[in-house]
Amino acid sequence: MIRISNIKIYEDLDNDNLIDVVTKKFKIDKNDILEWHIVKKSIDARKKDNVHYNYSIDLKLKNENKYKKFDKVKETSIPSIKVNNLNNKEVVVVGSGPSGIFAALTLTQNGLCPIVIEQGSPVEEREKQVELFRKTGELNILSNVQFGEGGAGTFSDGKLTTGIHSPFCKKVLEEFVNFGAPEEILYLAKPHIGTDKLIKIIKNIREYIISKGGKFLFNTKVIDFNINDKKISSVICKNRNSTSEINTSHVILAIGHSSRDTFQKLYEKGINMEKKNFSVGVRIEHLQEEINKAQYGDSKLNLPSADYKLSYHLPNGRSCYTFCMCPGRSCYCFF
Ligand SMILES: Cc1cc2nc3c(=O)[nH]c(=O)nc-3n(C[C@H](O)[C@H](O)[C@H](O)COP(=O)(O)OP(=O)(O)OC[C@H]3O[C@@H](n4cnc5c(N)ncnc54)[C@H](O)[C@@H]3O)c2cc1C
C-alpha cells in the first residue's frame, strides 16, 4: 500500500469523484488501483481565503514499480489486550457506560463470560424514559440522561472526543464500526456517531456479549461488597425491592460520574483509592452563523457547521480547554 497525504481539495466531492481527481493530480493509472480508502479527511480553514479539504488516502496498486516516489504505508498494529487466565471465574463489571461496555467486550473477546450490572435500563428502554422526562419532567433517578446502558454521553451528541493519543483509540473506533457505526468515523478528523445510531450499536454490542455467554442485569444497583482477607468474594445488588448476592473474585468498577455512594462504601471497607484530577465544565452557546463566519470566512464550499477548539495553559499546570463542541448546538468548556 502507498499513502498520499496532505491532498488539498478545493471542491465538494463524493468518493468516486475524489479518486478521479486524485489519480489525475498524482498521475496514477486508475486501472492500476486494486483497492483504496480514505485515511483522513479534515477541513483546513486556517487561511480564510484558502479554505479547503485535506485528505490522506491509501492505495493498493498493481505495477508498484511505477509508483516508487510515493511513501509506503507504515502498518501500525493495535496492541492486543490479553486477559490472564481466570480459570473461568465470573468477572463482574459494574456499570455499562463506555468503560463498562468495552471492559465487558474485551473480556468476551478473551473467552470470558462477564456479568454486567447496571442500575439503569437497557438503552432502548432508557430512550423512552429520557423522552418521557423531556415531555413531562418525570424523572427516573436511576435511568435517565446520565445513567443507564450507554452511559452519560449517549443522549448528548455522540461526538467521539478524546484528548489522549493511545493506540487503543483506533480499537474503539474499529469496534464501533464492527457493531454498525459508519466507516467514515475511521478517517474523519472529528468523528461523530449520533444518538440514533449509538443506541443500535450499544444494543448490538450487548447482544454479541450475550451470544458469547455474558449476562446483563439491568435496573440492578451494586450496593455493597463482601471482602475477606483483602479479597473480594461477592457483590450485593439491589433490584427494585429485593437484594441478591453474586459471588465473584474479580470486579471491574466502571461506575463513571456521580457515584459517591459507591465510593463511600469502598472507603468504609478500607479499599485503597487514588484521587484523580478532574475537570469542571460550563456550557457555552454561540450562534452557529457566527462560528461559521469566524472559521470559514466566505468559503463557497458546502461545509458542515463549523466548530473550534481552544486551550490555555498556565505555568502552574492548570489549564482551560474546550472539550466537546457540538456544532450547531453548544460547546462544553472545561477548566
Ligand atoms: C451531558 C453529557 C454529554 C456528553 N457528551 C459527550 C460527547 O459528545 N462526547 C464524549 O466523548 N463525551 C461526552 N461526555 C462525557 C462522556 O459521557 C463520559 O466521559 C463517559 O460517559 C464516561 O464513561 P464511563 O463508562 O466511565 O461512565 P458513565 O458513562 O458515567 O457510566 C457509568 C454507568 O455506571 C452505572 N452505575 C454507577 N454506579 C452503579 C452501581 N453502583 N451499580 C450499577 N450501576 C452503576 C451508571 O448508571 C452509568 O450508566 C458527555 C457527558 C455528559 C454528562
The ligand as a MOL file (V3000), in Angstrom:
LIG
                    3D

  0  0  0     0  0            999 V3000
M  V30 BEGIN CTAB
M  V30 COUNTS 53 58 0 0 0
M  V30 BEGIN ATOM
M  V30 1 C -24.4100 15.5890 29.0460 0
M  V30 2 C -23.1150 14.9180 28.6750 0
M  V30 3 C -22.7110 14.9170 27.3550 0
M  V30 4 C -21.5200 14.3070 26.9770 0
M  V30 5 N -21.2100 14.2830 25.6400 0
M  V30 6 C -20.0710 13.6740 25.2460 0
M  V30 7 C -19.7380 13.5890 23.8780 0
M  V30 8 O -20.4690 14.0310 22.9770 0
M  V30 9 N -18.5550 13.0040 23.5610 0
M  V30 10 C -17.7390 12.4790 24.5110 0
M  V30 11 O -16.6810 11.9300 24.1540 0
M  V30 12 N -18.0460 12.5210 25.8040 0
M  V30 13 C -19.1810 13.1000 26.2040 0
M  V30 14 N -19.4970 13.1630 27.5340 0
M  V30 15 C -18.5840 12.5230 28.5070 0
M  V30 16 C -18.8020 11.0140 28.4950 0
M  V30 17 O -20.1790 10.7570 28.5730 0
M  V30 18 C -18.0720 10.3400 29.6520 0
M  V30 19 O -16.6790 10.5950 29.5240 0
M  V30 20 C -18.3060 8.8290 29.6080 0
M  V30 21 O -19.6800 8.5330 29.6480 0
M  V30 22 C -17.6250 8.1600 30.7950 0
M  V30 23 O -17.8510 6.7780 30.6670 0
M  V30 24 P -17.8940 5.7830 31.9090 0
M  V30 25 O -18.2670 4.4520 31.3700 0
M  V30 26 O -16.6250 5.9300 32.6670 0
M  V30 27 O -19.0150 6.3450 32.8860 0
M  V30 28 P -20.5840 6.6080 32.6700 0
M  V30 29 O -20.8860 6.8880 31.2510 0
M  V30 30 O -20.9570 7.6240 33.6820 0
M  V30 31 O -21.2510 5.1980 33.0200 0
M  V30 32 C -21.3010 4.6840 34.3200 0
M  V30 33 C -22.5010 3.7570 34.4220 0
M  V30 34 O -22.4360 3.0610 35.6680 0
M  V30 35 C -23.7270 2.9740 36.2230 0
M  V30 36 N -23.5560 2.8290 37.6800 0
M  V30 37 C -22.9810 3.7060 38.5370 0
M  V30 38 N -22.9620 3.2040 39.7910 0
M  V30 39 C -23.5440 1.9840 39.7160 0
M  V30 40 C -23.8160 0.9730 40.6920 0
M  V30 41 N -23.4750 1.1180 41.9810 0
M  V30 42 N -24.4540 -0.1490 40.2940 0
M  V30 43 C -24.8100 -0.3260 38.9760 0
M  V30 44 N -24.5740 0.6010 38.0220 0
M  V30 45 C -23.9470 1.7240 38.3890 0
M  V30 46 C -24.4060 4.2770 35.8140 0
M  V30 47 O -25.8160 4.1230 35.8090 0
M  V30 48 C -23.8340 4.5090 34.4210 0
M  V30 49 O -24.6680 4.0020 33.4040 0
M  V30 50 C -20.6960 13.7260 27.9520 0
M  V30 51 C -21.0990 13.7130 29.2900 0
M  V30 52 C -22.3000 14.2790 29.6590 0
M  V30 53 C -22.7280 14.2370 31.1030 0
M  V30 END ATOM
M  V30 BEGIN BOND
M  V30 1 1 1 2
M  V30 2 1 2 3
M  V30 3 2 2 52
M  V30 4 2 3 4
M  V30 5 1 4 5
M  V30 6 1 4 50
M  V30 7 2 5 6
M  V30 8 1 6 7
M  V30 9 1 6 13
M  V30 10 2 7 8
M  V30 11 1 7 9
M  V30 12 1 9 10
M  V30 13 2 10 11
M  V30 14 1 10 12
M  V30 15 2 12 13
M  V30 16 1 13 14
M  V30 17 1 14 15
M  V30 18 1 14 50
M  V30 19 1 15 16
M  V30 20 1 16 17
M  V30 21 1 16 18
M  V30 22 1 18 19
M  V30 23 1 18 20
M  V30 24 1 20 21
M  V30 25 1 20 22
M  V30 26 1 22 23
M  V30 27 1 23 24
M  V30 28 2 24 25
M  V30 29 1 24 26
M  V30 30 1 24 27
M  V30 31 1 27 28
M  V30 32 2 28 29
M  V30 33 1 28 30
M  V30 34 1 28 31
M  V30 35 1 31 32
M  V30 36 1 32 33
M  V30 37 1 33 34
M  V30 38 1 33 48
M  V30 39 1 34 35
M  V30 40 1 35 36
M  V30 41 1 35 46
M  V30 42 1 36 37
M  V30 43 1 36 45
M  V30 44 2 37 38
M  V30 45 1 38 39
M  V30 46 1 39 40
M  V30 47 2 39 45
M  V30 48 1 40 41
M  V30 49 2 40 42
M  V30 50 1 42 43
M  V30 51 2 43 44
M  V30 52 1 44 45
M  V30 53 1 46 47
M  V30 54 1 46 48
M  V30 55 1 48 49
M  V30 56 2 50 51
M  V30 57 1 51 52
M  V30 58 1 52 53
M  V30 END BOND
M  V30 END CTAB
M  END
